[in-house]
Amino acid sequence: MSKEQEKPPKEKIILGIDPGTNVMGYGVILTEGKKYKLLQYGVIHLKKYGSHELKLKKIFERITGILEEFMPDSVALEAPFFGVNVQSMLKLGRAQGVAMAAALARDIPITEYSPKKVKQSVTGNGNASKEQVAAMLQTLFTLTELPKMLDATDALAVALCHHFHEGRIQTKGRNAGWKSFIEENPDRLKK
């Protein structure tokens, strides 16, 4: 097939989610080949809801609304950071699970990325601060101003990370590369 006959890259919409129990960030981007464009980003305020159950219900409703509005091809979530407070981790995991369930109910594929991988993908530094991530996104998307709540830019970073890594082989371990992949996936080797 000659260059003139090649199909143009398919447009894809990616929803990035930064899970939270008080504030949940979301970012929606449109991609075409290596190009990407911001469609929308923001936060879902949950602090005002008294019970955890009501917060989970609101997460499901709001994520469902975003899914219906943008009809993304994939959803990318930031994996929870493992902290010391078990109760906080449990609540955060539930919030993430409800967001995942909203996507799964529509057969939308989900991918998780560690906070370090998201930061590395966007800034080149896996230990970057939220402010550094936001500043890089401001440059990449030519944003005139940043939101007050950086959960929105964190979610946008998750969506962009997914775009950068889509189609690549993901390894589960600490080391990337073929050796790590083979060690972690012996069932995928041809015998």
Steps between C-alpha positions, in 0.01 A plus 500: 500500500646836399513805726207658316281193561574470872198549721506809717539425871175426675365759739466378858357655810665424834352573842759536774390473864683598818293317763414671825239487773476876553605622156522282190677641196416420140654592167379421148729516198460430130793329329583442137829325439758686705285813527281572799249766594326592824123456496418563867639467848377574848414358839209331665449651849399232748583653839150644535342153509474364854529126460755297308218310330350823365843606373531170313156548347595852384829371352308238301246756377755765402741256329203346318401848381853571373507161325166570332605851395842413352467127423870428560681209337693433818525601864829546682517519879774591738562203729465578870813603684550257787504701820500418868131569569313181415154661526597771249639239262181294528282802421725608211491146359121502514488835319732368232293180473177693448662708223626177343155341525345793312746443213471121510120523482555659156771253393765772499852364557681619813871543565666594829823695533706560811539862610873474427440377143252784434746762625788341306293493179398863519801673657787255457532484880315230695535705818357824357263703717135562411600856414773383261255263327245782469762740359605245236138439403450875473780504245395185312136605466569879488263562789456865590451425869504202731207386715505565874476127568794308356298177506372613158850529354598170664212330315601673177853366555359147539318530165814631329711224659260245353531661158880486522500133608207365301594194298825443685560184698452577867695307761377437850833519678745768594725444200383567151650312211490160337673313781242621751215433259615139441544436872156637579317343203640150441163385363531743207818341362467284192630149564 
